[in-house]
Amino acid sequence: MAMPEQPVLEKMEPLATEQVEPWLLQIHSKQHIDAIKSDAETYNNVLPATAACLAAVDAVMQGKVRNAFCASRPPGHHALNTGREEGFCYFNHIAIAARYAQQKYEAEKVLIIDWDYHHGNGTEWAFYSDPSVLFFSTHDQYAYPGTGSPSRTGEGDGEGFNINVHLGCGTDDKAILAAFEQHLRPALTKFKPDLILVSAGFDSRVDDLLGCFAITDQGFAQLTRWVMQLADEFCDGRLVSVLEGGYNIQGNARAAVSHLEALTQQ
């Protein structure tokens, strides 16, 4: 892949992390938190990932940066309240960040986009009956964790605010962009977000070890620009992206660089 004339890292501005423990309870139960905390090494490794997401929300909502990317591990979108790791996830960083933005900055409506190959079942669980968060996910519903049926559209006040789009093996750039246009854009005629969060899973990339999609690095750049246009239209460009899955190390890095290059092009 050709490198940009100005290396992408030179455009980055590092952000200080936030105190995170009190915000975990906005999504997770005390029992779940205590269970993860019982392994001190795991707990201390997971917290910085959540803290980075909150710091990114701070920077974007305060206007210090236009958008932010959290190159964090472990991922979070499978995390539930089971007291154990789910799909390499312990705390749901993006769900916690959404609540953080709502409570600290009064962001009334948050759009969460998940383009990971795997369904973000933890994020769906967190907001399934909540009309203040629109969750949109493209994924293979037959892959782990076996959730994400398009028939699941939310319940109660949250009916219609959960959009699952199943995509089959071999899904390419054109197909995933068409899914965004067909299923997400119409929903935004009524739901006008104050902030957009992206679960940026790059296991939907071609040649990933745990996925069977065929999204290219250029495809991720196109997706990024598409989402940035939404952010410009609805919420003054406010966009925070969080790394989720990705198991081909070189491929994950290339996709992330393409994502970053798009984010830094204004």
TORMINU-925484 format. One line per 4 residues: their letters; for each residue x, y, z of N, C-alpha, C. Coordinates in steps of 0.05 Angstrom, whole numbers, m for minus. Atoms other than C-alpha are relative to their C-alpha. Layout:
N
A) X:Y:Z:X:Y:Z:X:Y:Z | ...
This chain:
266
MAMP) 17:m24:0:0:0:0:18:25:0 | m15:m25:1:27:69:m18:m5:16:25 | 2:m16:m24:41:112:41:m6:29:m7 | 7:m28:6:13:183:44:25:18:1
EQPV) m23:m18:1:59:242:30:7:9:28 | m5:m7:m28:50:263:102:m8:m24:17 | 7:24:m16:54:202:148:m23:5:19 | 25:m5:m15:m13:193:182:5:5:29
LEKM) m4:m4:m28:17:190:251:8:28:7 | m7:m27:m6:44:260:244:m25:18:3 | 25:m16:m2:m29:284:240:m14:m6:26 | 14:8:m24:m47:250:306:6:18:23
EPLA) m3:m15:m25:m58:286:372:m7:m19:22 | 6:19:m22:m51:240:433:m19:13:20 | 19:m9:m19:m106:246:485:5:m13:28 | m4:11:m28:m101:238:561:m25:m17:7
TEQV) 22:18:m7:m143:181:589:m15:11:24 | 18:m9:m21:m200:190:638:m3:m20:23 | 7:18:m22:m220:162:706:m25:m15:m9 | 21:15:13:m265:106:684:m19:m16:18
EPWL) 15:19:m16:m289:63:742:m29:8:5 | 28:m6:m6:m352:102:760:m18:m3:m24 | 17:1:24:m376:100:688:m6:m28:m9 | 6:28:7:m373:24:682:m28:m8:8
LQIH) 26:7:m11:m436:20:724:m23:11:m17 | 21:m10:18:m475:58:670:m9:m22:m19 | 7:22:18:m474:m7:629:1:m27:15 | m4:26:m13:m448:m63:673:m8:m1:29
SKQH) 8:4:m28:m472:m92:739:25:m1:17 | m22:2:m19:m428:m89:801:10:m28:1 | m9:28:m1:m426:m165:800:18:m6:m23 | m17:4:23:m398:m165:730:27:13:4
IDAI) m24:m15:m4:m347:m112:746:18:m13:21 | m16:13:m21:m325:m147:810:12:m26:m10 | m11:25:10:m317:m213:773:24:5:m18 | m23:m7:17:m271:m181:721:23:10:17
KSDA) m20:m12:m18:m235:m143:776:14:m21:17 | m13:21:m16:m219:m208:812:26:m10:m12 | m25:5:14:m165:m218:760:13:27:m5 | m10:m28:1:m124:m155:773:15:6:m26
ETYN) m15:m5:25:m79:m163:712:m19:6:m23 | 19:m5:21:m138:m168:665:m14:27:4 | 15:m25:m5:m176:m111:698:17:24:m6 | m17:m23:5:m116:m65:695:8:3:m30
NVLP) m5:m1:29:m106:m82:621:m24:10:m15 | 25:m7:14:m179:m71:603:m7:30:4 | 9:m27:m6:m190:m4:638:11:21:m18 | m10:m21:18:m144:37:594:m15:1:m27
ATAA) 15:0:25:m184:16:533:m26:16:3 | 24:m15:m5:m248:42:563:7:30:5 | m8:m27:m6:m212:104:589:6:16:m26 | m6:m13:25:m187:120:519:m25:9:m15
CLAA) 25:m8:13:m258:120:492:m13:24:13 | 11:m23:m14:m281:169:545:16:25:m6 | m16:m23:7:m222:214:531:m5:10:m28 | 7:m7:27:m239:212:458:m27:15:m2
VDAV) 26:m14:m1:m311:232:473:4:28:11 | m6:m26:m11:m285:289:516:11:19:m21 | m14:m17:20:m240:316:461:m18:8:m23 | 18:m6:22:m293:312:407:m23:18:9
MQGK) 22:m16:m10:m350:340:449:8:28:8 | m11:m27:m8:m306:397:474:11:15:m24 | m10:m14:24:m285:414:403:30:1:m3 | m29:0:2:m212:400:414:10:m14:m25
VRNA) m5:14:25:m211:352:355:m27:m5:m14 | 25:5:15:m261:339:300:m10:m29:3 | 6:29:m4:m258:263:306:23:m13:14 | m21:14:m15:m219:211:344:m2:m30:m6
FCAS) m1:29:4:m197:139:335:14:m12:25 | m12:13:m23:m183:93:395:12:m27:m10 | m14:25:8:m131:40:375:4:m17:25 | 0:13:m27:m149:0:437:m4:m30:m2
RPPG) 4:28:m4:m147:m72:458:m3:m5:31 | 16:18:15:m183:m113:482:m25:14:m12 | 25:m12:10:m247:m100:441:m22:m1:21 | 20:m2:m20:m313:m90:475:m29:m7:m8
HHAL) 28:0:8:m376:m99:433:m15:m26:6 | 14:25:m9:m391:m171:457:m5:m1:30 | 2:2:m29:m387:m154:531:m28:3:10 | 27:0:m12:m450:m170:570:4:3:30
NTGR) m2:0:m30:m462:m178:645:3:m27:11 | m3:28:m8:m440:m250:651:21:m4:21 | m22:3:m18:m380:m237:696:24:m13:m12 | m23:13:13:m333:m266:645:4:13:m28
EEGF) m6:m10:27:m300:m251:578:m19:m12:m20 | 18:9:22:m345:m256:517:13:9:m26 | m11:m7:26:m312:m259:449:24:19:2 | m23:m16:m6:m247:m228:476:m7:27:13
CYFN) 10:m26:m11:m289:m171:508:m7:m3:29 | 6:0:m28:m295:m153:581:m19:23:8 | 18:m23:m4:m326:m83:584:m7:11:m28 | 9:m10:26:m367:m53:528:7:30:m2
HIAI) m11:m27:1:m325:9:514:m19:19:m14 | 16:m19:16:m370:39:461:m27:6:13 | 26:m4:m14:m434:29:501:5:19:24 | m7:m18:m22:m401:62:561:4:29:m10
AARY) m6:m26:11:m377:119:517:m26:14:m8 | 25:m12:8:m448:130:491:m14:12:24 | 12:m10:m25:m476:137:562:15:24:11 | m17:m22:m10:m418:181:581:m6:26:m15
AQQK) 6:m24:16:m433:229:523:m28:10:7 | 27:m9:m6:m506:230:541:m2:14:27 | 2:m11:m27:m496:244:615:18:23:5 | m19:m22:m5:m435:289:614:m5:23:m19
YEAE) 2:m21:20:m450:328:550:m28:4:m10 | 28:m3:7:m525:320:544:m4:m5:m30 | 5:9:27:m519:287:476:m25:m18:0 | 25:14:m3:m591:267:470:m2:m25:m17
KVLI) 2:23:18:m584:220:411:28:m8:m10 | m26:11:9:m524:175:395:m5:m22:m20 | 0:21:20:m515:134:333:25:m17:3 | m22:18:m1:m472:72:340:0:m17:m25
IDWD) m3:16:25:m448:40:275:21:m22:5 | m18:22:m5:m415:m29:278:4:m15:m26 | m6:14:25:m381:m56:215:18:m24:4 | m15:24:m6:m345:m113:250:m14:m24:m14
YHHG) 11:24:12:m354:m181:217:m19:m14:18 | 17:13:m20:m385:m206:282:m21:20:11 | 21:m17:m11:m450:m179:310:7:11:28 | m5:m13:m26:m443:m130:368:m22:m6:19
NGTE) 23:9:m17:m490:m169:413:m1:15:27 | m1:m15:m26:m466:m132:476:m12:28:m3 | 11:m27:4:m483:m65:446:m30:m1:m5 | 28:4:4:m550:m89:422:m14:m4:27
WAFY) 12:5:m27:m565:m115:492:m2:25:16 | 0:m23:m17:m546:m50:524:m22:20:m6 | 18:m21:9:m594:m7:483:m25:m10:m13 | 22:12:16:m648:m54:457:m27:13:5
SDPS) 26:m14:m5:m705:m16:490:4:30:3 | m6:m28:m4:m673:53:487:m2:16:m26 | 3:m15:24:m697:102:434:20:23:m4 | m20:m22:2:m640:151:449:26:m9:m14
VLFF) m24:11:14:m588:104:417:m10:m17:m24 | 6:16:24:m595:79:346:25:m17:m6 | m22:19:5:m553:16:336:m3:m12:m27 | 0:11:27:m536:m4:265:24:m18:m3
STHD) m22:20:2:m495:m67:252:m2:m16:m26 | m3:18:22:m472:m102:189:18:m23:9 | m15:22:m11:m446:m172:202:m10:m26:m13 | 9:27:8:m452:m247:187:m14:m12:25
QYAY) 15:9:m23:m507:m270:234:5:m29:7 | m5:28:m6:m485:m342:229:28:m5:12 | m26:2:m14:m416:m328:256:m3:5:30 | 1:m6:m29:m399:m319:330:m11:28:3
PGTG) 11:18:m21:m439:m304:373:m26:m13:m8 | 25:12:10:m497:m328:329:m24:17:5 | 22:m19:m4:m539:m266:341:0:19:m24 | 0:m20:21:m558:m207:298:m21:m4:m22
SPSR) 21:3:20:m621:m229:263:m13:27:m8 | 13:m25:8:m652:m173:221:m28:3:12 | 26:m1:m12:m718:m191:256:1:14:27 | m3:m14:m27:m691:m160:321:3:30:m5
TGEG) 1:m29:7:m710:m87:314:m4:17:25 | 4:m15:m24:m715:m66:387:m27:m7:13 | 24:6:m13:m770:m70:438:m10:24:17 | 11:m22:m16:m816:m23:476:5:26:m14
DGEG) m6:m26:11:m795:49:466:23:m1:m21 | m23:3:18:m734:23:429:m7:m14:m26 | 8:13:25:m774:m10:373:8:17:m23 | m9:m14:24:m743:9:307:27:14:2
FNIN) m26:m13:m4:m678:34:337:23:m20:1 | m20:20:2:m640:m31:328:m1:m11:m28 | 0:8:28:m620:m46:256:23:m20:m5 | m20:21:6:m585:m112:241:m2:m7:m30
VHLG) m2:7:28:m562:m126:170:18:m24:m4 | m16:24:5:m539:m196:154:13:2:m28 | m14:0:25:m486:m200:99:15:m27:m2 | m12:27:3:m460:m266:71:30:1:m7
CGTD) m28:2:7:m390:m291:58:5:11:m28 | m7:m13:25:m355:m254:2:m9:28:m3 | 10:m28:1:m388:m188:18:24:19:m6 | m21:m17:9:m346:m135:m17:m6:29:6
DKAI) 3:m29:m5:m338:m59:m15:m27:10:m10 | 25:m9:12:m397:m47:m61:m24:m9:16 | 23:11:m14:m444:m92:m22:m4:13:28 | 3:m11:m27:m429:m64:47:m8:30:m2
LAAF) 9:m28:3:m435:8:23:m29:2:m8 | 28:0:8:m501:m9:m10:m18:m6:25 | 16:6:m24:m525:m38:57:m3:25:18 | 2:m25:m15:m508:27:92:m20:19:m12
EQHL) 18:m18:13:m545:67:40:m29:m9:3 | 27:11:0:m606:22:39:m12:m1:28 | 12:5:m26:m615:9:113:5:22:21 | m5:m20:m21:m582:65:153:m9:28:m8
RPAL) 7:m27:8:m593:128:113:m30:7:4 | 28:m6:m4:m669:123:113:m7:4:29 | 6:m2:m29:m669:115:189:7:27:11 | m9:m26:m10:m634:182:197:m17:23:m8
TKFK) 18:m22:6:m690:222:167:m15:9:25 | 13:m6:m25:m721:219:236:20:2:24 | m19:0:m21:m663:202:281:24:17:m8 | m22:m19:7:m614:260:279:20:0:23
PDLI) m18:3:m22:m554:242:322:16:25:8 | m18:m21:m10:m514:290:366:29:m9:0 | m27:12:0:m454:243:363:m2:m27:m14 | m2:27:13:m433:183:320:24:m15:12
LVSA) m21:19:m9:m393:125:349:1:m23:m19 | m4:22:19:m364:71:305:16:m23:14 | m14:25:m7:m346:0:326:15:m9:m25 | m16:5:24:m290:m6:275:14:m27:2
GFDS) m12:26:0:m279:m80:269:11:m6:m28 | m13:5:26:m229:m97:214:2:m30:m6 | 2:28:7:m243:m172:216:m19:m4:m23 | 16:1:24:m292:m156:160:18:5:m25
RVDD) m18:m4:22:m230:m144:117:6:m26:m14 | m8:23:15:m209:m192:62:24:m14:14 | m21:17:m11:m164:m249:87:3:1:30 | m1:1:m30:m181:m241:161:m2:m30:8
LLGC) m1:27:m9:m170:m305:200:m27:m10:11 | 25:7:m12:m239:m304:233:m24:10:m15 | 22:m11:16:m281:m274:178:1:m10:m28 | 0:9:29:m302:m288:106:m10:22:m18
FAIT) 6:m23:17:m318:m218:80:24:7:m17 | m21:m8:19:m277:m185:25:3:30:m2 | m3:m29:0:m275:m112:46:30:7:m3 | m27:m8:4:m212:m78:21:7:24:17
DQGF) m9:m24:m14:m171:m23:53:m14:25:m11 | 14:m23:12:m201:25:3:m29:0:7 | 27:1:m9:m269:0:23:m5:12:27 | 2:m12:m27:m257:19:95:3:30:m2
AQLT) m3:m29:4:m234:88:71:m27:11:m10 | 26:m9:11:m300:94:32:m21:1:22 | 19:1:m23:m341:72:93:5:23:19 | m7:m21:m19:m303:122:136:m10:27:m11
RWVM) 9:m26:12:m317:180:88:m30:2:0 | 29:0:m1:m390:159:84:m10:8:27 | 9:m6:m27:m397:161:159:7:29:8 | m7:m27:m6:m359:227:163:m20:20:m13
QLAD) 20:m17:12:m409:257:115:m25:2:17 | 23:0:m18:m465:236:162:6:18:24 | m7:m17:m23:m427:268:220:0:29:m7 | 1:m28:9:m419:332:181:m28:10:m3
EFCD) 28:m8:5:m493:333:163:m15:3:26 | 18:1:m24:m521:318:232:12:11:25 | m11:m6:m26:m471:333:287:27:14:m1 | m24:m16:2:m417:382:266:25:m17:m1
GRLV) m23:17:4:m370:325:248:8:m17:23 | m8:14:m25:m370:295:318:m1:m31:m5 | m3:29:6:m345:223:308:22:m12:16 | m21:15:m15:m308:174:353:m1:m29:m10
SVLE) m3:27:10:m283:108:325:16:m17:19 | m12:18:m19:m264:49:368:8:m27:m13 | m9:25:11:m223:m11:346:m14:m24:13 | 12:25:m10:m260:m77:353:17:m24:m10
GGYN) m14:23:8:m241:m142:319:20:4:m23 | m21:m1:21:m185:m157:269:22:m20:8 | m17:22:m9:m142:m220:270:22:m7:m20 | m23:1:18:m96:m214:210:16:25:7
IQGN) m14:m23:m12:m43:m170:242:8:21:m21 | m8:m19:21:m16:m139:178:m25:13:m13 | 24:m10:12:m85:m133:148:m15:20:18 | 13:m18:m19:m113:m101:211:14:27:0
ARAA) m15:m25:0:m57:m50:210:m6:16:m25 | 5:m15:25:m68:m32:137:m28:12:m1 | 27:m10:0:m143:m25:146:m2:24:19 | 1:m22:m20:m133:19:208:13:25:m12
VSHL) m14:m23:13:m84:64:169:m19:13:m20 | 19:m11:20:m135:72:113:m23:15:14 | 21:m13:m16:m188:89:165:10:27:10 | m12:m24:m11:m142:140:197:5:21:m22
EALT) m5:m19:21:m122:171:131:m26:14:m8 | 25:m12:7:m195:182:115:m9:20:22 | 8:m17:m22:m209:211:183:14:27:1 | m16:m24:m1:m154:262:176:m2:17:m25
QQ) 4:m16:25:m175:287:107:m25:17:4 | 22:m19:m4:m218:348:117:m3:18:m25
